Structures are given as C-alpha cells and as structure tokens.
Amino acid sequence: MRILGVDSSGMVASVALVEDDLLVAEYSVNYKKTHSQTLLPMLDEIVKMTELDLNTIDAIAVAAGPGSFTGLRIGAATVKGLGLALEKPVVSVPTCHGLAYNLWGSDKLICPIMDARRSQVYTGIYEFTKDGMQVLLDQSAMDIRALAEKLNAMGREVIFLGDGCPVYASVLAECMQVPYAFAPAHMNRQRASAVASLGTEYFKQGKQEPADDLIPIYLRKSQAEREREEKLAAERQA
C-alpha cells in the first residue's frame, strides 16, 4: 500500500511517501517561505528521486487541521487538486493526532501544543498501548493553564511537542506539577511521514473520502473573523 502524506498545518511544509511499513521518502522544510512556494516543488522532487508514478498511490493523507488557516487552505487545495486529477481518495488526519504519532510507542502521556495565540493552544492528550494510539482528549482549542491543570490531575509524566513549546515553556514551568519533557528536534514538529503512517491505518479502517469532500478542521474562527465580529459588536454598542 502506498500513501502520500502532506502536512502544511504549521510553519513546517512536509511531503512524504510511505509504502506499507517503509518510509520511502520525506521532504520537510521549516523556513520562511509560504507553503504555496514549497509543497508542489517538494512533491516533484520526491517523484523524481524515487521514480514514483503517482497513479500507483492508493490515497493521499493530509493533516487537515487545526493549524494555520492559510497553511490548511493551501494544503487542502493541493491535496484536492491531486486527488481529483489522480482519481484517488483522501484520508483526513487531525493535525494533533499526526503530531502525537511522531512519538509512537512512548509510555508517557503525549501532548501536542500548537500556538493558537491569546494564551490558547491547539492540543490533545494521547497514550500508546498494545492496541496502538489512544485518544484521551480529542484535539481542541484550550487555555494553556487549563491544559496544565488537566494534565496534573491525570498524574502521569508528559511529553510535549509542537510549536507551542517554546512559546509556553515558562507557563508550563510555573504550572506543571507532574514530570514533563519536551520532544527533541527530530520529532517535535509536524512530519508528513507521521501523517502518512497514521493515514495508512485510517485507510485500512475505511476512513477515506473523495478528494472533493475534504474540509479543513479549523476548530475556531480566524483572527480576521474574530476582529471583524469584535468591531461590529463595538459599533452596535456605540
């Protein structure tokens, strides 16, 4: 089974090809370029280097959100276009699930945190058992201090990962009462290989959809939408 993975939900742009239990290729860039500049050239490079016939893939797995609104839209548009052109289904992988899958096999609680601004993070809580990855708290937008309270109440050691780690490290140092650590550089950001690998499991479970049905998971309104609503509310009160 060949699954193409795409993740543009955060600062990292990442494309990968997973065949059964083998990572054939992965191309990730965490740099100051827009995903519209990077995703297709990265995919093209993987196709050339591996001599891949895209018609031979079984599906395209994509990190569907939450995350950067612009990044999610670019990723969704790219995957929709590929899926429709190739007549291949799409596997929608929640971003936090994909992030947590980077730490497959850990005996600690896994907690991705993506900076959602205003002291909030996109997060979820996961653990690994003999049956695979278990979702203890489904991905949601949450105040970082409320998340720390929830983790403290669970009473287990935690590994954090995601772009929220450097942003909220001082808050976690203040609030966390259970042991915790931050994942190292090679596994602390979005990776298309994790999306493709988890997407493979979802595909086996029948969790796929036509490319045209793909809808990003935003979880909350964009900053522009919130500011517009606040402005309208202020005008009504004036």
C-alpha positions in Angstrom: 0.0 0.0 0.0 1.3 3.4 -1.0 0.2 6.5 0.9 1.3 10.0 0.0 1.4 12.3 3.1 1.1 16.1 3.1 1.3 18.5 6.1 1.2 22.3 5.8 -0.7 22.9 9.0 2.0 24.9 10.7 5.4 26.5 9.8 6.7 23.2 8.5 6.0 22.1 4.9 6.3 18.4 4.6 5.6 15.7 2.0 6.3 12.0 2.4 5.7 8.7 0.7 5.1 5.6 2.9 4.8 2.1 1.4 3.4 -0.4 3.8 5.8 -0.2 6.8 8.6 1.6 4.9 9.3 5.4 4.7 10.4 5.7 1.1 11.0 9.5 1.1 10.3 12.6 3.1 11.0 16.2 2.4 10.4 18.8 5.1 11.2 22.5 5.3 10.8 24.7 8.3 11.8 28.1 6.9 10.3 31.5 6.0 8.6 30.5 2.8 4.9 30.1 2.0 3.6 26.6 1.5 2.3 27.6 -1.9 6.0 28.0 -2.9 7.2 24.8 -1.3 4.7 21.9 -1.4 4.5 21.2 -5.1 8.3 21.5 -5.8 8.9 19.2 -2.8 6.4 16.7 -4.2 8.0 17.0 -7.6 11.5 16.3 -6.1 10.2 13.2 -4.3 8.6 11.9 -7.5 11.8 12.4 -9.5 14.1 10.9 -6.8 12.0 7.8 -6.3 10.8 7.5 -9.9 7.3 7.4 -8.5 4.3 7.0 -10.8 1.7 9.0 -8.8 -1.0 6.8 -10.4 0.3 3.9 -8.3 -0.5 5.5 -4.9 -3.6 4.3 -3.0 -4.5 7.5 -1.3 -3.3 10.9 -0.1 -3.2 11.6 3.7 -3.3 15.2 4.7 -3.0 17.0 8.1 -6.5 18.5 8.0 -6.3 20.8 11.0 -6.2 22.6 13.3 -3.4 24.9 12.5 -2.5 27.9 10.4 -5.6 29.0 8.4 -3.6 29.8 5.3 -1.5 26.7 5.6 -4.6 24.5 5.9 -6.2 26.1 2.9 -3.1 25.6 0.8 -2.7 22.0 1.9 -6.4 21.2 1.3 -6.3 22.9 -2.2 -3.1 21.0 -3.1 -4.5 17.6 -2.0 -7.9 18.2 -3.5 -6.3 19.0 -6.9 -4.0 15.9 -6.8 -6.8 13.7 -5.6 -9.2 14.8 -8.3 -6.5 14.6 -11.1 -5.4 11.2 -10.0 -8.9 9.9 -9.0 -7.5 8.9 -5.6 -9.3 9.2 -2.2 -8.1 11.4 0.6 -7.5 10.5 4.2 -8.1 13.3 6.6 -5.7 13.2 9.6 -6.3 15.5 12.5 -3.2 17.6 13.0 -2.7 16.9 16.7 -3.2 13.1 16.1 -0.4 13.3 13.5 1.9 15.2 15.8 1.4 12.7 18.6 2.1 9.8 16.2 5.7 11.1 16.0 6.2 9.6 19.5 4.7 6.2 18.7 5.5 3.7 21.4 6.2 6.1 24.3 5.0 5.0 27.8 4.3 8.7 28.7 1.3 10.9 28.0 1.8 12.7 24.7 0.6 16.3 24.5 1.0 18.3 21.3 0.6 22.0 21.7 0.3 24.4 18.8 0.3 28.1 19.5 -3.2 29.4 18.9 -2.5 32.9 20.3 -4.2 34.6 23.2 -2.8 32.1 25.7 -4.5 29.3 23.9 -3.1 26.2 22.2 -4.5 23.6 19.9 -3.9 20.4 21.8 -4.9 16.8 22.6 -3.8 14.1 25.0 -2.7 10.7 23.8 -1.2 7.4 25.0 0.1 4.3 23.3 -1.0 0.8 24.3 -0.6 -2.6 22.7 -3.7 -1.6 20.6 -2.0 1.5 19.2 -2.5 5.2 19.8 -5.4 6.0 22.2 -7.0 9.5 22.2 -7.6 10.5 25.9 -8.6 14.1 25.0 -9.6 14.8 21.4 -8.0 17.8 19.8 -9.4 21.2 20.9 -8.5 24.8 21.5 -7.7 25.3 25.2 -6.2 27.8 27.6 -2.6 26.6 28.3 -3.2 26.9 32.1 -6.4 24.8 31.9 -4.4 22.2 29.9 -1.7 22.1 32.7 -4.4 21.6 35.3 -5.9 18.7 33.3 -2.5 17.0 32.9 -1.7 17.5 36.6 -5.0 15.8 37.5 -4.0 12.8 35.3 -0.9 12.3 37.5 1.4 10.9 34.8 4.6 12.1 33.1 4.1 14.1 30.0 6.0 14.7 26.7 5.1 18.0 25.0 5.8 18.7 21.3 4.7 21.3 18.8 5.4 25.0 18.1 3.7 26.0 21.3 6.5 24.5 23.4 9.0 27.5 23.1 6.0 29.9 23.4 4.6 28.5 26.6 7.7 26.9 28.2 7.7 29.4 31.1 4.0 29.0 31.8 4.4 25.2 31.9 7.4 25.6 34.2 5.1 27.6 36.5 2.0 25.4 36.3 3.1 21.8 35.8 3.2 19.6 38.9 3.9 16.3 37.2 7.2 15.4 35.5 7.4 16.5 31.9 9.8 16.9 29.0 9.9 18.4 25.5 10.5 16.2 22.5 13.8 16.6 20.7 14.3 18.4 17.4 13.8 15.4 15.1 10.3 14.7 16.4 8.9 17.9 17.8 7.2 19.4 14.7 4.8 18.2 12.0 6.1 15.5 9.8 4.3 14.2 6.7 5.7 10.7 7.4 3.7 10.5 10.6 0.6 11.8 8.7 1.1 9.1 6.0 1.7 6.3 8.5 -1.3 7.2 10.6 -3.2 7.7 7.3 -2.3 4.2 6.3 -4.0 2.9 9.5 -7.1 5.0 8.9 -7.2 3.8 5.2 -7.2 0.2 6.4 -10.2 1.1 8.7 -12.1 2.6 5.7 -11.6 6.2 6.8 -11.2 7.8 3.5 -13.3 10.2 1.4 -13.5 11.6 -2.1 -11.0 14.4 -2.6 -13.8 16.9 -3.3 -15.3 16.3 0.2 -12.1 17.3 2.1 -12.9 20.1 4.5 -10.1 21.6 6.8 -10.7 21.4 10.6 -10.3 24.9 11.9 -11.7 24.4 15.5 -12.2 28.1 15.9 -12.7 31.3 13.8 -9.7 33.0 12.2 -8.2 36.1 13.8 -9.7 38.3 11.0 -13.1 36.9 11.6 -12.9 37.4 15.4 -11.6 41.0 14.9 -14.5 41.7 12.5 -17.1 40.4 15.0 -15.5 42.5 17.8 -15.6 45.6 15.6 -19.2 45.0 14.7 -20.1 44.4 18.3 -18.4 47.7 19.3 -20.2 49.6 16.6 -23.6 48.2 17.8 -22.8 49.4 21.3 -21.7 52.8 20.2 
